């Protein structure tokens, strides 16, 4: 699963040929959450509350880039790194 961003101990990844709806995975330690791209909410899993706020804010900022990567992933194309939060 390609890593597309890392920030504040959070790793953002996306599977090729993932199931709908368009989503990405956010991991902090042993905690993992699947986050909807179009309407940033947790689809499954959990993250610490402070980290979840960062992930959701990042997803709002980078929605278009995430959707573009989702399309690439569905076509087995290389995913593009996305700027982390700073």
C-alpha positions in Angstrom: 0.0 0.0 0.0 1.7 3.2 -1.1 2.4 5.9 1.4 1.3 9.3 0.0 2.0 11.5 3.0 3.4 11.6 6.5 3.1 14.3 9.2 3.1 14.5 13.0 3.4 10.7 13.4 0.5 10.0 11.0 1.1 7.8 7.9 -1.4 8.3 5.0 -1.7 5.4 2.5 -4.0 4.3 -0.3 -4.6 0.9 -1.9 -4.6 0.2 -5.6 -8.1 -1.0 -6.7 -9.6 0.0 -3.3 -13.3 -0.5 -2.7 -15.8 2.3 -2.8 -16.3 5.0 -1.6 -13.1 6.7 -2.4 -11.0 6.7 0.8 -7.5 6.6 2.3 -6.0 4.9 5.3 -4.5 7.0 8.2 -2.3 5.1 10.7 -0.9 6.3 14.0 1.0 3.6 15.8 -1.5 0.6 16.1 -4.5 2.7 15.3 -5.9 2.8 11.8 -8.9 4.6 10.3 -10.3 4.6 6.8 -11.3 8.2 5.8 -13.8 9.1 3.1 -12.2 11.5 0.7 -15.3 13.4 -0.7 -16.8 14.0 2.8 -13.9 13.6 5.2 -15.3 11.3 7.9 -14.2 8.0 9.5 -15.7 5.1 7.6 -14.1 2.5 9.8 -11.5 2.3 12.6 -10.2 4.9 14.9 -7.5 7.4 15.6 -6.6 9.4 18.7 -8.9 12.5 18.7 -6.0 15.0 18.3 -4.6 13.2 15.3 -8.0 12.6 13.8 -8.6 16.4 13.7 -5.3 16.9 11.9 -6.1 14.1 9.3 -9.6 15.5 8.6 -8.2 19.1 8.2 -5.5 17.7 5.8 -8.1 15.8 3.8 -10.2 18.9 3.4 -7.2 20.9 2.1 -6.0 18.1 -0.3 -9.4 16.7 -1.4 -8.7 17.3 -5.1 -5.2 15.7 -4.9 -6.6 12.7 -3.0 -9.3 12.2 -5.6 -6.7 12.4 -8.3 -4.7 9.7 -6.5 -7.8 7.6 -6.1 -8.3 7.6 -9.9 -4.7 6.8 -10.4 -5.0 3.9 -7.9 -8.0 2.5 -9.7 -5.9 2.5 -13.0 -2.9 0.9 -11.3 -0.9 4.1 -11.9 1.8 5.5 -9.7 0.4 7.6 -6.8 1.7 11.1 -6.3 3.0 12.2 -2.8 0.8 14.9 -1.2 2.2 17.8 0.9 2.1 17.1 4.6 0.7 19.4 7.3 3.4 21.6 8.7 
